[in-house]
Amino acid sequence: MGLGLGPRGRAIRLVEVCISQQPNYIRGGMEHRIDLLLGLLVAVAALALLAQKIKVPYPILFVIGGLLIALIPGLPRIQLQPELVFFLFLPPLLFPSALFTSWRDFYASIRPISLLAVGLVLFTTLIVGYLAHYLVPGLPLAAAFALGAIISPPDAVAATAITQRLGVPRRVVTILEGESLVNDASALVALRFAIAAMVTGSFSLASAGLSFVIVGIGGIAIGLAIGWLSSWVQKYIDDPPIQITISLLTPFAAYVAAERLGVSGVLAVVTAGLFIGWRAPEITNARMRLQAYPVWEMIVFLLNGIVFILIGLQLPEVLKGLEGQSLPRLCWQAFVISVVVILIRILWVYPAAYLPRLLSKKIRERESDPTWRNLMVVAWTGMRGVVSLAAALALPFTLANGAPFPGRNLILFFTFSVILATLVFQGLTLPFLIRWLGVHGDGESQREEREARLRANQAALARLKELGEQDSIPEELIQRLRVEYEDRLRELEVCELSQSAEAHVSPSTPYKRLQQEALVVERNTILQLRNERVINDEVMRRIEHDLDLAEARLRLEPNASH
């Protein structure tokens, strides 16, 4: 697989050369690989349980656990291959994040997301590049820029897990999640230019700028095409296992197609996820959604657990490449780079938030002023993750003239150090920072959910009134269902969200048809509110889940004649 390094496919060739020189990620036969996989799954379960007990975000504990496991003598040598991440891990981790992202909130926050995912990535690449070139004697500027691009994109898995649990404002979570969807593409494209300049010895700013645009637009176009094709196929299939299989294959199809064409596979996966996420209520039914969501939840959990543990397990490999060098000096350099990476994000966030408002009246009218406390939360969530390590491992071993790639082992060590420093230090201190700042949720989702439930139940009652005017439907059936909806409305009007989607009553076939009709009206109303951007996708999915459960119960209840 490639890094998406150019429309002419140069990047794909570079990474193919790199991969051909990589040793197997574990020494030994198939039985050792099976043992490794089973051991990783056991470690994921154990560490996740421990993380719940001690209330630490599980990605942080996974990395620490991997470090400790790596110190056990006699374990087989494990090396994380870049293609394993770029193909096997990255697409299925990015896709559900995009799939479950609220398009309304993402679009509303596109300006700050772009400033972080593109502007901050390029700014970090430049600053870290010049710093590393100055700090490390003999490290060429192009190689230093490669280091900057590698460590520029934060991994928001741990950050969003913390912020969602502590109830920070929804806009903060939206910005962090949106940034994590796009910044990997920006960083990998920037890495393309650094590698090309280092390997070939030439660099053209004009060509780089044009390629950046082509790679981005091409990835988006491929993602839209794959997303449309996947949604079109699923629309005509009513078999959840087959639909889930198609859903699982979609991110890989988008990534492979984009990479083979030399454009951004990351943007293709994200675009396909956003497209299908918006169309999902129209192309899937309750049976599919109730089965697909748990499948994706389990896959994301296991992949995140395995990949973060593998990060920690890389310590012996990282140290092996530094034999003969002064470890204290390297640790000092890594410390300086890590501190600068943290400070760069803080220094960027505040001007990027306030300067556009000072310069544009439209922005001031359209967006409310962010508080410095919320900005501090965004600024402190700069934890790096697996994409940075995989990008470092994917660096070529040699240049075009056959000489070794300058500073490759150093870049790998600095990358590992930044991941460890930011993930552990910032990740562990973020909950305390949020509490100290007094940041809390804004309750916007709860207000939207209550309003949406009110309008959905009112629409269902109106439909029941219309059906009651038809002589073919017994009045007692209409009245029984009307009482349920009136009870829900009374609860909602006093701000008490109903905890159940429907009351259990003695079922009958005509009554079930009435219930199904009312549920259809509720679902259509919620979808219309989402399409009109009155509510976001998260609110819609919560209500839709209740309606799906209600529909599932209708199918499970035995029919009775009436």
Legacy VTK file of the C-alpha trace (Angstrom):
# vtk DataFile Version 3.0
C-alpha trace
ASCII
DATASET POLYDATA
POINTS 562 float
0.000 0.000 0.000
1.079 3.596 -0.493
0.952 6.810 1.412
-1.083 8.596 -1.232
2.019 10.403 -2.445
0.993 11.693 -5.816
-1.174 11.199 -8.842
1.648 9.691 -10.869
2.012 6.809 -8.403
5.532 7.741 -7.285
4.536 7.356 -3.652
3.108 3.921 -4.191
6.384 2.825 -5.710
8.365 4.347 -2.832
6.354 2.537 -0.221
6.398 -0.701 -2.191
10.194 -0.516 -2.151
10.063 0.219 1.570
7.751 -2.687 2.271
9.885 -5.073 0.279
12.751 -4.287 2.653
10.718 -4.730 5.829
11.296 -7.901 7.872
8.358 -10.036 8.894
6.455 -8.465 11.733
7.018 -11.580 13.786
9.697 -14.241 13.509
8.363 -17.722 13.410
5.718 -19.864 11.808
1.979 -19.640 11.564
1.536 -21.102 15.050
3.483 -18.186 16.513
1.275 -15.703 14.685
-1.847 -17.388 16.019
-0.375 -17.335 19.523
0.423 -13.649 19.092
-3.108 -12.801 17.953
-4.693 -14.728 20.812
-2.283 -13.130 23.266
-3.139 -9.663 21.956
-6.869 -10.334 22.338
-6.355 -11.521 25.913
-4.275 -8.416 26.638
-6.950 -6.164 25.112
-9.672 -7.672 27.303
-7.573 -7.593 30.483
-6.250 -4.065 29.995
-9.679 -2.735 29.020
-11.160 -4.181 32.187
-8.351 -2.654 34.240
-8.866 0.708 32.499
-12.520 0.665 33.571
-11.581 -0.140 37.148
-8.978 2.621 37.520
-10.874 5.058 35.234
-8.037 5.622 32.745
-8.728 5.983 28.999
-8.038 2.564 27.543
-5.686 3.695 24.711
-3.264 5.051 27.303
-3.314 1.843 29.327
-2.948 -0.236 26.169
0.281 1.568 25.234
1.682 1.293 28.770
0.703 -2.379 28.859
2.440 -2.947 25.532
5.603 -1.315 26.894
5.584 -3.580 29.937
4.900 -6.696 27.852
7.807 -5.775 25.562
10.166 -5.921 28.546
9.320 -9.573 29.263
12.381 -11.652 28.254
11.996 -14.420 25.734
9.066 -12.982 23.813
9.279 -13.185 19.990
10.402 -9.986 18.264
7.428 -8.050 16.965
7.658 -5.339 14.342
4.605 -3.354 13.259
4.544 -3.264 9.473
3.330 -0.010 7.881
1.098 -1.773 5.344
-0.587 -3.572 8.249
-1.689 -0.188 9.592
-2.357 1.652 6.350
-4.487 -1.133 4.915
-5.714 -3.379 7.720
-6.193 -0.890 10.580
-6.624 2.618 9.192
-9.669 2.173 6.866
-11.923 0.294 9.342
-10.998 2.755 12.126
-11.627 5.887 10.062
-14.789 4.650 8.360
-17.080 4.199 11.402
-15.838 7.502 12.819
-17.011 9.189 9.622
-20.123 6.996 9.421
-21.345 8.120 12.840
-20.256 11.756 12.488
-23.024 14.333 12.352
-22.744 15.954 8.924
-24.634 19.003 10.166
-22.177 19.609 12.997
-19.181 18.724 10.824
-20.241 21.203 8.147
-20.994 23.898 10.726
-17.471 23.499 12.154
-15.655 23.040 8.849
-13.623 26.252 9.289
-11.990 25.383 12.651
-11.660 21.748 11.566
-9.811 22.810 8.401
-7.533 25.178 10.324
-6.527 22.318 12.625
-6.483 19.440 10.146
-4.642 21.313 7.374
-3.212 24.565 8.742
-1.884 23.194 12.019
-0.509 20.060 10.345
1.538 22.119 7.859
2.595 24.591 10.566
3.762 21.749 12.822
5.628 20.157 9.926
7.578 23.361 9.271
8.390 24.235 12.895
9.388 20.703 13.909
11.358 20.316 10.683
13.519 23.373 11.290
13.871 22.509 14.992
14.986 18.923 14.321
17.397 20.098 11.623
18.978 22.493 14.124
18.824 20.125 17.096
20.205 16.974 15.458
23.599 17.426 13.766
23.748 15.952 10.286
19.985 15.528 9.850
19.073 16.939 6.406
16.274 19.489 6.253
14.098 17.283 4.038
14.423 14.379 6.496
13.600 16.751 9.349
10.474 17.862 7.477
9.552 14.196 7.128
9.723 13.914 10.927
7.525 17.009 11.252
4.907 15.580 8.899
4.963 12.218 10.674
4.249 13.610 14.152
1.911 16.417 13.061
-1.495 14.605 13.108
-3.027 13.946 16.547
-4.954 10.747 17.174
-8.252 11.731 18.781
-9.315 8.271 19.998
-8.225 8.859 23.580
-9.189 12.538 23.519
-12.771 12.013 22.385
-13.190 9.098 24.808
-12.290 11.468 27.635
-14.265 14.497 26.445
-17.429 12.510 25.739
-17.265 10.839 29.147
-16.780 14.128 30.975
-19.524 15.908 29.047
-17.714 18.795 27.347
-19.663 20.981 24.888
-20.735 19.217 21.741
-18.908 21.679 19.479
-15.604 20.771 21.134
-16.169 17.066 20.494
-17.239 17.798 16.918
-14.065 19.769 16.216
-11.812 17.086 17.710
-13.537 14.265 15.848
-13.615 16.220 12.591
-9.933 17.073 12.897
-9.013 13.414 13.405
-10.881 12.471 10.224
-8.949 14.839 7.959
-5.558 15.495 9.524
-4.101 12.078 8.634
-4.600 12.846 4.945
-2.916 16.246 5.254
0.036 14.796 7.131
0.570 11.887 4.734
0.431 14.206 1.722
2.974 16.513 3.372
5.110 13.464 4.081
4.987 12.635 0.388
6.749 15.856 -0.523
9.401 15.422 2.172
10.163 11.845 1.086
10.238 12.801 -2.594
12.638 15.674 -1.878
14.873 13.417 0.210
14.885 10.443 -2.168
15.144 12.317 -5.467
17.006 15.392 -4.238
14.553 17.796 -5.928
11.491 19.754 -4.816
9.092 22.102 -6.608
6.705 24.207 -4.539
4.368 24.778 -7.496
4.237 21.077 -8.314
3.758 20.234 -4.650
0.851 22.668 -4.305
-0.866 21.335 -7.418
-0.338 17.743 -6.315
-1.762 18.561 -2.876
-4.993 19.766 -4.490
-5.180 16.842 -6.928
-4.552 14.269 -4.212
-7.247 15.806 -1.986
-9.921 16.313 -4.630
-9.198 12.911 -6.146
-9.599 11.183 -2.785
-12.916 12.935 -2.164
-14.180 12.004 -5.632
-13.260 8.337 -5.172
-14.913 8.327 -1.747
-18.141 9.761 -3.166
-18.159 7.169 -5.951
-17.568 4.221 -3.599
-20.042 5.607 -1.074
-22.734 5.989 -3.734
-22.088 2.499 -5.110
-22.194 0.903 -1.658
-25.401 2.713 -0.689
-27.016 1.846 -4.035
-26.249 -1.855 -3.577
-27.449 -1.924 0.039
-30.670 -0.144 -0.880
-31.842 -3.201 -2.830
-30.705 -5.830 -0.315
-32.780 -6.886 2.679
-30.355 -9.289 4.326
-28.428 -7.892 7.336
-25.441 -10.302 7.136
-24.874 -9.419 3.472
-25.387 -5.697 4.131
-22.959 -5.767 7.047
-20.409 -7.570 4.887
-20.737 -4.850 2.238
-20.400 -2.221 4.949
-17.196 -3.852 6.202
-15.733 -4.012 2.689
-16.614 -0.426 1.770
-13.692 1.345 3.549
-11.185 -1.096 2.053
-12.643 -0.589 -1.421
-12.414 3.193 -1.060
-8.871 3.078 0.276
-7.498 0.636 -2.288
-9.149 2.403 -5.242
-7.806 5.789 -4.165
-4.291 4.538 -3.442
-4.078 2.688 -6.759
-4.953 5.947 -8.521
-2.349 7.857 -6.498
-4.795 10.014 -4.524
-5.609 10.188 -0.821
-6.982 6.901 0.472
-7.688 8.493 3.854
-9.932 11.183 2.359
-11.643 8.539 0.218
-12.521 6.475 3.302
-13.705 9.519 5.255
-15.808 10.820 2.356
-17.425 7.437 1.790
-18.232 7.193 5.503
-19.794 10.651 5.642
-21.845 9.965 2.495
-23.169 6.602 3.681
-23.767 7.939 7.193
-26.070 10.604 5.748
-27.893 8.095 3.522
-28.038 5.267 6.100
-31.560 5.998 7.437
-32.917 5.804 3.898
-31.067 2.720 2.644
-31.110 0.505 5.750
-33.888 -0.925 7.874
-34.238 -1.556 11.590
-32.970 -5.159 11.383
-29.771 -4.133 9.658
-29.038 -1.203 11.982
-29.635 -3.195 15.150
-27.152 -5.822 13.973
-24.589 -3.571 12.266
-23.931 -1.073 15.063
-22.720 -3.717 17.581
-20.521 -5.297 14.880
-18.787 -2.002 14.125
-18.495 -1.201 17.828
-16.707 -4.497 18.489
-14.401 -4.155 15.470
-13.353 -0.625 16.423
-12.712 -1.661 20.022
-10.580 -4.678 19.095
-8.597 -2.882 16.390
-7.896 0.086 18.641
-6.833 -2.233 21.441
-4.520 -4.295 19.262
-2.935 -1.335 17.526
-2.231 0.631 20.713
-0.698 -2.428 22.372
1.441 -2.940 19.253
2.704 0.632 19.651
4.010 -0.218 23.097
5.528 -3.462 21.815
7.704 -1.512 19.361
10.107 -0.357 22.093
12.748 -3.094 21.528
12.732 -2.444 17.776
13.060 1.303 18.287
15.978 0.937 20.708
17.726 -1.639 18.534
18.213 0.920 15.782
20.010 3.302 18.149
22.885 1.077 19.204
26.114 3.016 19.650
24.439 6.403 20.150
24.241 8.451 23.338
20.879 7.603 24.888
20.829 10.608 27.312
21.414 13.014 24.426
18.690 11.345 22.364
16.263 11.484 25.285
16.971 15.198 25.720
16.353 15.848 22.022
13.148 13.798 22.148
12.014 15.743 25.213
12.576 19.079 23.484
10.721 17.976 20.350
7.797 16.633 22.406
7.486 19.871 24.388
7.605 21.948 21.205
4.929 19.761 19.587
2.625 20.392 22.565
3.352 24.144 22.597
2.821 24.517 18.846
-0.770 23.324 19.163
-1.482 25.690 22.047
0.062 28.638 20.198
-1.951 27.829 17.081
-5.404 27.243 18.585
-6.009 30.683 20.121
-5.009 32.884 17.147
-6.811 30.500 14.764
-9.969 30.888 16.835
-9.953 34.663 17.378
-8.190 36.203 14.352
-10.813 35.129 11.769
-13.482 36.722 13.950
-11.576 39.972 14.078
-11.143 39.985 10.304
-14.602 38.795 9.202
-17.944 40.227 10.226
-19.753 37.233 8.710
-17.922 34.857 11.008
-18.793 36.979 14.046
-22.454 36.961 13.045
-22.574 33.271 12.181
-20.570 31.810 15.072
-20.595 32.532 18.769
-17.306 33.466 20.429
-15.522 30.425 21.888
-14.503 30.573 25.514
-10.820 30.359 26.365
-11.580 27.332 28.536
-13.053 25.357 25.635
-10.120 26.373 23.453
-7.723 25.122 26.107
-9.385 21.696 25.977
-8.952 21.635 22.194
-5.349 22.816 22.517
-4.467 20.108 25.041
-5.876 17.203 23.022
-2.841 16.666 20.812
-2.140 13.012 21.532
-0.323 11.207 18.723
-1.061 7.626 17.754
-0.570 4.731 15.400
-0.654 6.668 12.112
2.486 8.555 13.134
4.335 5.350 14.022
3.228 3.601 10.836
4.330 6.563 8.722
7.751 6.495 10.389
8.098 2.764 9.765
7.158 3.324 6.111
10.142 5.599 5.464
12.399 4.168 2.728
15.594 2.472 3.843
17.633 3.909 0.957
17.772 6.925 -1.349
17.697 6.865 -5.139
21.496 6.491 -5.229
21.442 3.516 -2.851
22.663 5.443 0.190
20.854 4.861 3.522
17.948 7.198 4.280
19.521 9.794 6.630
18.327 9.650 10.220
15.690 6.954 9.702
16.303 5.321 13.094
16.370 8.729 14.785
13.050 9.693 13.189
11.535 6.433 14.414
12.836 7.048 17.953
11.582 10.660 18.057
8.200 9.562 16.718
7.860 6.875 19.369
8.888 9.368 22.063
6.346 11.985 20.958
3.582 9.357 20.873
4.476 8.172 24.364
4.868 11.677 25.815
1.679 13.131 24.363
-0.519 10.071 24.818
0.467 9.370 28.410
1.147 12.892 29.717
-1.606 14.805 27.947
-4.038 11.898 28.058
-3.726 11.413 31.810
-3.862 15.141 32.609
-6.754 16.014 30.269
-9.549 14.912 32.675
-8.013 16.950 35.491
-7.648 19.955 33.171
-11.302 19.730 32.136
-12.453 19.597 35.746
-10.094 22.399 36.830
-11.326 24.648 34.019
-14.933 23.903 34.915
-15.801 22.859 31.361
-19.095 20.983 31.113
-21.682 19.983 28.541
-24.043 22.539 27.062
-27.132 20.283 27.068
-27.806 21.073 23.403
-28.175 17.421 22.409
-30.685 16.807 25.196
-32.766 19.811 24.139
-32.748 18.734 20.514
-33.671 15.187 21.471
-36.620 16.294 23.583
-37.930 18.579 20.835
-37.525 15.874 18.196
-39.350 13.292 20.321
-42.166 15.747 20.940
-42.646 16.451 17.250
-42.376 12.786 16.276
-45.011 11.734 18.810
-47.279 14.621 17.802
-47.011 13.545 14.168
-47.838 9.948 15.117
-50.898 11.107 17.081
-52.058 13.159 14.105
-51.762 10.073 11.898
-53.738 8.006 14.410
-56.483 10.637 14.293
-56.649 10.306 10.506
-56.789 6.513 10.733
-59.518 6.772 13.392
-61.800 8.415 10.872
-61.715 5.253 8.756
-64.511 2.823 9.555
-62.369 -0.220 8.744
-60.239 0.208 11.895
-61.821 -0.542 15.289
-61.954 2.506 17.554
-60.650 0.577 20.587
-57.393 -0.186 18.775
-56.893 3.465 17.890
-57.653 4.480 21.469
-55.196 1.989 22.985
-52.303 3.285 20.905
-53.363 6.913 21.321
-53.146 6.546 25.090
-49.531 5.407 24.810
-48.509 8.405 22.723
-50.395 10.816 24.955
-48.562 9.398 27.972
-45.242 9.938 26.240
-46.149 13.496 25.335
-47.057 14.286 28.938
-43.679 12.968 30.079
-41.819 14.946 27.437
-43.677 18.134 28.254
-42.304 18.002 31.785
-38.792 17.258 30.447
-38.851 13.598 31.426
-37.651 11.574 28.457
-39.414 8.259 28.223
-37.119 5.335 28.967
-39.036 2.883 26.830
-40.059 3.050 23.227
-43.482 1.497 23.786
-45.629 -0.111 26.448
-46.244 -3.828 26.408
-49.807 -4.698 25.570
-51.638 -7.758 24.451
-50.750 -7.940 20.797
-53.100 -8.345 17.875
-52.417 -8.230 14.164
-54.504 -5.077 13.443
-53.020 -3.395 16.486
-49.513 -4.260 15.308
-50.279 -2.668 11.976
-51.314 0.514 13.759
-48.150 0.496 15.840
-46.053 -0.053 12.731
-47.800 2.822 10.963
-47.131 5.139 13.903
-43.482 4.087 14.060
-43.060 4.802 10.351
-44.417 8.320 10.851
-42.096 8.890 13.811
-39.086 7.678 11.830
-39.933 9.834 8.813
-40.402 12.870 11.038
-37.028 12.367 12.711
-35.370 11.936 9.316
-37.017 15.125 8.045
-35.785 17.052 11.096
-32.274 15.751 10.445
-32.464 16.678 6.760
-33.670 20.174 7.688
-30.713 20.368 10.123
-32.989 20.975 13.095
-31.285 18.108 14.913
-27.919 16.454 14.374
-27.209 12.852 13.428
-26.350 11.791 16.973
-29.782 12.846 18.255
-31.464 11.203 15.272
-29.642 7.918 15.869
-30.587 7.799 19.555
-34.280 8.204 18.740
-33.994 5.905 15.739
-32.454 3.241 17.967
-35.493 3.368 20.266
-37.800 3.072 17.268
-35.760 0.165 15.915
-36.063 -1.645 19.236
-39.814 -1.019 19.224
-40.076 -2.459 15.725
-37.986 -5.470 16.743
-40.317 -6.154 19.681
-43.310 -6.034 17.347
-41.783 -8.820 15.260
-40.999 -10.932 18.319
-44.469 -10.699 19.869
-46.862 -13.509 18.874
-49.829 -12.618 16.708
-53.288 -12.924 18.071
-56.563 -12.581 16.329
-58.796 -9.785 17.355
LINES 1 563
562 0 1 2 3 4 5 6 7 8 9 10 11 12 13 14 15 16 17 18 19 20 21 22 23 24 25 26 27 28 29 30 31 32 33 34 35 36 37 38 39 40 41 42 43 44 45 46 47 48 49 50 51 52 53 54 55 56 57 58 59 60 61 62 63 64 65 66 67 68 69 70 71 72 73 74 75 76 77 78 79 80 81 82 83 84 85 86 87 88 89 90 91 92 93 94 95 96 97 98 99 100 101 102 103 104 105 106 107 108 109 110 111 112 113 114 115 116 117 118 119 120 121 122 123 124 125 126 127 128 129 130 131 132 133 134 135 136 137 138 139 140 141 142 143 144 145 146 147 148 149 150 151 152 153 154 155 156 157 158 159 160 161 162 163 164 165 166 167 168 169 170 171 172 173 174 175 176 177 178 179 180 181 182 183 184 185 186 187 188 189 190 191 192 193 194 195 196 197 198 199 200 201 202 203 204 205 206 207 208 209 210 211 212 213 214 215 216 217 218 219 220 221 222 223 224 225 226 227 228 229 230 231 232 233 234 235 236 237 238 239 240 241 242 243 244 245 246 247 248 249 250 251 252 253 254 255 256 257 258 259 260 261 262 263 264 265 266 267 268 269 270 271 272 273 274 275 276 277 278 279 280 281 282 283 284 285 286 287 288 289 290 291 292 293 294 295 296 297 298 299 300 301 302 303 304 305 306 307 308 309 310 311 312 313 314 315 316 317 318 319 320 321 322 323 324 325 326 327 328 329 330 331 332 333 334 335 336 337 338 339 340 341 342 343 344 345 346 347 348 349 350 351 352 353 354 355 356 357 358 359 360 361 362 363 364 365 366 367 368 369 370 371 372 373 374 375 376 377 378 379 380 381 382 383 384 385 386 387 388 389 390 391 392 393 394 395 396 397 398 399 400 401 402 403 404 405 406 407 408 409 410 411 412 413 414 415 416 417 418 419 420 421 422 423 424 425 426 427 428 429 430 431 432 433 434 435 436 437 438 439 440 441 442 443 444 445 446 447 448 449 450 451 452 453 454 455 456 457 458 459 460 461 462 463 464 465 466 467 468 469 470 471 472 473 474 475 476 477 478 479 480 481 482 483 484 485 486 487 488 489 490 491 492 493 494 495 496 497 498 499 500 501 502 503 504 505 506 507 508 509 510 511 512 513 514 515 516 517 518 519 520 521 522 523 524 525 526 527 528 529 530 531 532 533 534 535 536 537 538 539 540 541 542 543 544 545 546 547 548 549 550 551 552 553 554 555 556 557 558 559 560 561
